[in-house]
Amino acid sequence: TPRGDEEDSQLGDFVEDKNAILPLDSAIQENLKETTTRVLASLTPREERVLRMRFGIGMNTDHTLEEVGQQFSVTRERIRQIEAKALRKLKHPSRSRKLRSFLDQ
């Protein structure tokens, strides 16, 4: 049934879509993705790939230490060490500053 002053308006045109992503949120998400990509690229290729696999960044799922270790033909302990070193690097102010701004929003 038409609603309002215009004949082609429908009730659904006036109901808020709770699942719709707001333009501002969409822009923030895209900026976060780009910033994350740049920060990860500052690591060694191996560290970057380990973190991407462990946390599922840019993938469908995250991976266990064992799974990542198999990909690199090393032990899960070695992957844990690589992951820990990469995370320490990311905590350095020169890198973490770029990501911390997203936590304040």
C-alpha positions as CSV (number, residue, x, y, z in Angstrom):
1,T,0.0,0.0,0.0
2,P,1.5,3.4,-0.9
3,R,2.5,5.5,2.1
4,G,3.2,9.2,2.5
5,D,2.8,11.9,-0.2
6,E,4.3,9.9,-3.0
7,E,2.4,7.2,-4.7
8,D,5.4,4.9,-5.1
9,S,6.5,4.9,-1.5
10,Q,6.1,1.6,0.4
11,L,6.1,1.0,4.2
12,G,9.4,-0.8,3.8
13,D,11.0,2.4,2.5
14,F,10.5,3.9,6.0
15,V,11.6,0.9,8.2
16,E,15.3,1.0,9.2
17,D,17.4,-2.0,8.1
18,K,19.2,-3.0,11.2
19,N,21.6,-5.2,9.2
20,A,22.7,-2.4,6.8
21,I,26.2,-1.1,7.2
22,L,26.3,2.7,7.6
23,P,28.5,4.5,5.1
24,L,30.8,5.8,7.9
25,D,31.2,2.3,9.3
26,S,32.0,0.9,5.9
27,A,34.6,3.6,5.4
28,I,36.2,2.8,8.8
29,Q,36.2,-0.9,8.0
30,E,37.9,-0.3,4.6
31,N,40.5,2.0,6.2
32,L,41.2,-0.6,8.9
33,K,41.8,-3.3,6.3
34,E,44.2,-1.1,4.4
35,T,46.1,-0.1,7.5
36,T,46.3,-3.7,8.7
37,T,47.6,-4.7,5.3
38,R,50.3,-2.0,5.4
39,V,51.3,-2.8,9.0
40,L,51.6,-6.5,8.2
41,A,53.6,-5.8,5.1
42,S,56.2,-4.1,7.4
43,L,57.0,-7.6,8.8
44,T,59.1,-10.2,7.1
45,P,57.1,-12.2,4.5
46,R,57.2,-15.3,6.7
47,E,56.0,-13.4,9.8
48,E,53.2,-11.8,7.8
49,R,52.0,-15.1,6.4
50,V,52.2,-16.8,9.9
51,L,50.0,-14.0,11.4
52,R,47.6,-14.1,8.5
53,M,47.2,-17.8,8.8
54,R,47.0,-17.9,12.6
55,F,44.4,-15.1,12.9
56,G,42.6,-15.8,9.6
57,I,43.3,-12.4,8.1
58,G,42.2,-12.4,4.5
59,M,41.2,-16.0,4.8
60,N,38.1,-18.0,5.5
61,T,39.4,-19.4,8.8
62,D,42.2,-19.2,11.2
63,H,44.8,-22.1,11.5
64,T,46.3,-23.9,14.4
65,L,50.0,-23.8,15.2
66,E,50.2,-27.4,13.9
67,E,48.6,-26.5,10.6
68,V,50.8,-23.5,10.0
69,G,53.8,-25.5,11.0
70,Q,53.0,-28.1,8.3
71,Q,52.7,-25.3,5.7
72,F,56.2,-24.1,6.6
73,S,57.7,-27.6,7.3
74,V,58.6,-26.6,10.9
75,T,57.4,-27.5,14.4
76,R,54.4,-25.8,16.0
77,E,56.9,-24.4,18.6
78,R,58.8,-22.7,15.9
79,I,55.6,-21.1,14.5
80,R,54.7,-20.0,18.1
81,Q,58.1,-18.3,18.3
82,I,57.7,-16.6,14.9
83,E,54.2,-15.5,15.9
84,A,55.4,-14.1,19.2
85,K,58.3,-12.2,17.6
86,A,55.9,-10.7,14.9
87,L,53.4,-9.6,17.6
88,R,56.2,-8.0,19.6
89,K,57.2,-6.0,16.5
90,L,53.6,-4.9,16.0
91,K,53.4,-3.6,19.6
92,H,56.3,-1.2,18.8
93,P,54.9,2.4,18.8
94,S,55.9,3.0,15.2
95,R,53.5,0.2,14.1
96,S,50.9,0.1,16.9
97,R,50.1,3.8,16.6
98,K,48.6,3.2,13.2
99,L,46.2,0.6,14.5
100,R,45.5,2.1,18.0
101,S,43.5,4.9,16.4
102,F,40.8,2.4,15.4
103,L,40.3,1.4,19.1
104,D,39.4,5.0,20.0
105,Q,36.5,5.1,17.6
